[in-house]
Amino acid sequence: MTTHAYRLTFLMLLPAIISVAQPVCLPVDLQCEYLKNPLGIDAMHPRLVWKLKDARKGAAQTAYQLVVGTDSQAVSRGAGNYWQTGKVNSASQLVAYHGKPLQPFTKYYYSVKVWDHSKQPSPSSTVNSFETGMMGMGNWKGEWISDSHDVTVKPAPYFRKAFTIKKKIKTARAYIAVAGLYELYFNGSKIGNHRLDPMYTRFDRRTLYLTHDVTPQLRSGKNAIGVLLGNGWYNHQSTAVWDFHKAPWRNRPAFCINVRITYEDGSIETISTDKDWKTSLSPVIFNSIYTGEHYDARLEQTGWSTPGFDDSKWNAVADRAAPSQNIVAQVLQPIRAVETIPAKAVRVFNDTNYVFDLGRNISGVSRITLKAPAGTVIRLKHAERLLPNGHADQSNIDVHYRPVGTDDPFATDIFITSGKGEESFTPRFNYKGFQYIEVTSSAPVALSKNNLTGYFLHSDVPPAGTVATSNPTINKIWQAANNSYLSNLFGYPTDCPQREKNGWTGDAHIASETGLYGFDAITIYEKWLADHQDEQRSNGVLPSIIPTGGWGYEWGNGPDWTSTIAIIPWNIYLFYGDTTLLSRCYNNIKLYVDNIDRQYTTGLTTWGLGDWVPVKSKTPVELTSSVYYYVDADILAKAAHLLGRTQDAEKYTALATKVRNAINGKYLNPDTGIYGNGVQTELSVPLCWGIVPDSLRSKVAANLAKRVQADNNHLDVGLLGTKAILNALSENGYADLAYTVAAQETLPSWGWWIVNGATTLYENWPIDAKSDISLNHIMFGEVGAWFYKSFGGIKPDAGEPGFKHILLQPYFVTGLNHAEVTHRSPYGTIVSSWKRVGKKIVYTAVIPAGSTATLILGDKKEDLVAGKYVFEIKN
């Protein structure tokens, strides 16, 4: 067992340098519903959050005052006509709105003033805003429309409407709900920089709408609206094993739009979808979110979304019923092209065949720019690896595709040129996972690496954490984990961006801490847990992939996977200190746990996939699934306690105890301290999730350490064991051994991938595996979270969540000379950094204003208030 006796010497508290002209305490970074100045929210009680800018030791808030109103100048003076809280004695920096009922289509301004730890008032914050949207189904006007084609027609439809504005415009908003995907245009200009809107949901149970500020695009006189619709997951025309083409909601894409114009004279006009709109087929002759997009530039209709365009040959639109009766605002970080990646190299086979290399694996799209004769067919085949002859190899990602014919090649875009000089193509309604793009042309074309660019697409969640160490391999593993996490975030967490794009539940909860340490991802998780509610059956059962067209209720959906319904709301509570999601999902968790209890009365369950893709050893599914059953029951009991449901708290505490005892009764040998056969997953999962009796933890941990050492200090786990192994070691006295495992560079290890050129995480430990070898998977991504928890030792405290109180327990592992870890919590940036200086360690901690911390080193504890600290530590 690794033991350290530490002697702490407090070197100094670095004083803040405060300008005399600056206030010493100021509320900053105001957000509403975790977004900055959001448009079109539906929440009746939106959450308002802020941070404190205060560098003094012990900085904290003792009271706040919120002002909300429709007059920004009045709010800036401290007067709000909708809500004035007065001084509230509270340290909370998360407050739900409880003023006068909010009205639809209204912009509200708000500011906050706080009292600091000396009970002195701060200046008011800058004035921020939020704007309500429809606030209910009854406020929609007009009709849902589509064209008259059925689901088999491949070209995407254009829609347009011309109209005249005769008054001076004050503001204009476009509210658009879509079954499918869309691009919106006003007067020839594309609106916004989002991609793949709206996000994927169970369309027949929940439909999302977006709000756009189109004031700058409108003008006096003649105007035109243009809408291009894509299929997305709504009209899935590709065929794969998950049967999305059989989804019960499937139909030709449709939409409803309300353009609400407020004039300077106070009058309001709404232009909506009706039978006056016109439609035509577009140059997007095929689009599949799963496979690719085909575009014929010869079919372009120049100016199709401008007011002067002649649409006399266009067709009438068709009325459609709304896809659901639950049309709600999309309130989350959107998908964007976040990073532009020029091609790093190109291999020229001949003048009709090129292979481009981006130098890294991404999710996203490629853009090609070239000159070619009209009708030249350009095929862009995307792949993660190459064949020995240098051509694109898709054999690791096309295994679940079941094509009908040859017209829909996998991960392949087709561009047919117009011949009108230099032209470019980028798919609108598709994304892929790839590093290489093989371009083939039906006619000779001259291409260099400058002709092709990649765009990294993902939900544009703000970064929230950093990890930097003296080990370059560790740094690359952390970056690869981030790349895979982001590559699998498209309004819901996916398993891989190429082969499936499915919301596999197990992958998502395993990687949720990695995501939450590294990114401000709450809006994505809140949306996805609403998808869980849409998909949950009345008996409590959830599918293994969410959303789904019906697949996944019969396979892969045991508690080891679908524990997302409990684990993710609990993690959101820990990381944000917000009970909203836990409260929303409480009845769903209860329904889910009760279903398992009914089916498995002994406390043990065999329902689940088990330790997926293991190295060599096998762990009983009953052991791992029963552990997750315990985790769910335990979370439910804690949630019941938090939400004041006393009887439920007692009931589910007893159930959790029953399950825990049943696991230990069957699998734990108390004399030897071994679970089952004593392989890594069997020992680490009970340790990680709190199954092991306190009196036996050291014995079980010692057995785990011996097992790892017998396995040559390498991993012998699958997905569930990967979540547990490093945490089980480091939290039970074996941090050095955990680091040795994490830093390995030989098979099987994360470092093995890195030294072989990986820029993302893989789906299997052997690079030459015959199956399960996507090169951009997040399921083994817990290592990214472990870096924060181990090197930085940064952990939330369930007693004061959201990092209101921080647990700091850094491990100064042998083999590292320095590590710096940061996490941007709801209160500000936490820093935990250390370096070796001779035989000493210099440790620096920064505790943000509003937080406190307990520093734990061995058997020593040090309570810290907000501020910056430097300690000298001797072994």
Number of C-alpha atoms within 10 A of each C-alpha: 15 12 10 14 12 14 15 18 12 13 13 11 14 14 12 13 8 12 8 7 6 8 12 18 24 23 24 17 17 23 20 23 20 20 17 13 18 19 23 28 24 21 17 17 14 19 18 21 22 23 21 25 20 24 20 21 20 20 24 26 28 19 21 23 19 24 25 29 24 17 16 20 13 16 25 21 12 20 19 24 15 20 17 19 16 12 13 14 14 13 18 16 22 17 16 14 20 15 17 13 11 20 15 17 18 16 20 22 23 29 27 28 22 29 24 24 19 11 13 13 18 18 15 20 20 16 19 21 20 23 21 22 24 22 20 14 11 7 11 16 16 14 19 23 24 28 22 13 15 12 15 11 13 19 21 21 24 24 27 25 23 20 11 13 15 10 14 13 20 14 16 21 20 23 21 22 27 27 35 28 27 25 21 19 21 22 20 18 14 14 15 13 10 16 22 25 25 25 27 25 27 24 27 19 16 17 24 21 24 21 24 16 17 18 15 10 15 19 15 11 11 15 20 20 23 25 22 22 27 32 28 24 28 30 26 24 24 22 18 19 12 19 15 22 20 15 20 13 19 22 20 25 28 26 25 22 25 22 21 19 23 19 17 12 10 9 11 14 13 17 16 22 24 18 15 11 20 22 24 21 21 21 20 25 19 23 28 24 24 26 25 26 25 25 26 22 22 14 15 14 14 9 14 23 27 21 22 13 14 11 16 7 9 15 15 16 21 18 17 17 12 20 24 15 13 15 22 21 25 23 23 22 21 22 21 21 19 14 13 12 16 19 22 14 16 20 15 16 12 11 13 16 21 23 22 27 25 22 16 18 25 31 27 23 23 26 15 18 15 18 17 23 15 15 16 19 18 24 20 25 23 28 28 24 22 18 10 8 7 13 21 21 19 21 16 19 25 20 14 13 18 14 15 11 7 7 9 21 19 24 26 20 27 24 26 23 25 19 16 12 11 11 14 14 21 19 19 21 25 23 28 29 28 28 23 29 29 22 24 21 19 14 14 14 19 14 19 15 18 15 16 25 21 25 21 22 27 28 26 22 22 11 16 19 21 19 22 19 19 14 14 11 19 24 18 19 26 27 19 26 31 23 23 28 30 24 30 29 27 27 26 25 28 26 27 29 28 31 23 23 22 20 24 27 27 25 25 29 25 27 23 24 23 25 28 24 26 26 22 22 23 23 19 22 22 22 19 24 23 18 21 24 19 18 23 18 15 11 11 18 21 28 25 26 28 29 25 23 22 18 18 17 17 12 13 20 22 27 32 29 27 28 25 26 28 27 22 24 27 23 23 24 20 22 24 21 23 19 17 15 20 28 16 15 20 20 14 23 26 20 18 26 24 16 15 22 18 10 12 14 11 12 22 25 24 16 22 22 20 25 24 19 16 20 18 11 14 19 24 16 19 18 26 28 25 26 27 26 28 29 23 27 30 22 23 27 25 20 25 23 16 14 15 11 13 12 12 18 22 14 14 24 20 15 20 23 16 17 26 24 19 17 25 17 11 12 18 25 15 16 8 12 20 21 26 16 15 21 22 27 31 28 29 29 25 25 26 20 15 15 21 26 16 10 9 17 18 17 17 27 25 20 21 27 24 16 18 21 14 10 13 11 18 23 26 23 27 24 23 30 27 25 25 25 28 26 24 27 25 21 17 18 20 23 25 20 22 24 25 17 22 23 20 18 18 14 15 19 19 30 21 20 24 19 13 11 11 21 25 28 28 25 22 26 24 16 17 8 12 10 13 16 18 26 29 30 26 30 29 24 31 26 24 25 24 25 28 26 24 24 26 26 23 27 23 24 19 19 11 14 21 23 30 28 21 26 20 27 21 26 24 24 20 11 12 17 15 20 24 20 24 22 24 20 24 25 23 21 16 25 23 25 23 27 19 16 12 7 8 13 19 20 23 17 25 21 28 33 28 28 26 22 24 16 19 16 20 15 8 11 13 11 12 21 21 22 23 21 21 18 18 20 21 14 10
